[in-house]
Amino acid sequence: MFPLGLVGLALSYALSVTNLLSGVVSSFTETEKQLVSVERAQQYLGIPSEKLQGSLLVKIHVNLNGILSN
């Protein structure tokens, strides 16, 4: 059979390789998530604004003292 030292070494390397692959997959999914968020923002920029029919628009003025007034 195989020497026990080689079996232990093989298991040790196998665990480090799976850890490395996990990091690669995690990095890939994070990059994909960021790219999708940019694509979604671009889609939202292309949507026309809704009309403000029936909405109440209030104009508020702030003077130099920080007091709000209509």
C-alpha positions in Angstrom: 0.0 0.0 0.0 1.0 3.6 0.3 3.2 5.0 3.1 1.1 6.8 5.7 3.3 10.0 5.4 2.4 10.2 1.7 -1.3 9.8 2.4 -1.2 12.6 5.0 0.7 14.8 2.6 -1.8 14.1 -0.2 -4.7 14.9 2.1 -3.0 18.1 3.2 -2.5 19.2 -0.4 -6.0 18.3 -1.3 -7.4 20.5 1.5 -5.3 23.4 0.4 -6.4 23.0 -3.2 -10.1 22.9 -2.3 -9.5 26.1 -0.1 -7.8 27.8 -3.1 -10.7 26.8 -5.4 -13.2 28.1 -2.9 -11.5 31.5 -3.0 -11.4 31.6 -6.8 -15.2 30.8 -6.9 -15.9 33.4 -4.2 -13.9 36.0 -6.1 -15.7 35.2 -9.4 -19.2 35.4 -7.9 -18.3 38.7 -6.2 -17.1 40.1 -9.5 -20.3 38.8 -11.3 -22.4 40.4 -8.6 -20.8 43.8 -9.1 -21.1 43.6 -12.9 -24.8 42.8 -12.6 -25.4 45.8 -10.3 -23.8 48.1 -12.9 -26.0 46.6 -15.6 -29.1 47.0 -13.5 -28.2 50.7 -12.8 -27.8 51.3 -16.6 -31.3 49.7 -17.1 -32.8 52.0 -14.5 -31.3 55.0 -16.1 -33.1 54.1 -19.4 -36.5 54.0 -17.8 -38.5 57.2 -18.5 -39.7 59.2 -15.5 -43.3 59.0 -14.3 -45.6 62.0 -14.7 -46.4 63.9 -11.6 -50.2 64.0 -12.1 -52.1 64.4 -8.9 -48.9 64.9 -6.8 -48.6 67.6 -4.3 -45.4 69.6 -4.9 -44.4 71.7 -2.0 -41.7 74.3 -2.4 -39.7 74.8 0.8 -37.2 77.7 1.2 -34.4 77.8 3.6 -33.2 81.2 4.7 -29.6 82.0 5.9 -30.6 81.3 9.5 -31.6 77.7 8.6 -35.4 78.4 9.1 -37.7 76.5 6.8 -40.6 78.4 5.2 -43.2 77.7 2.5 
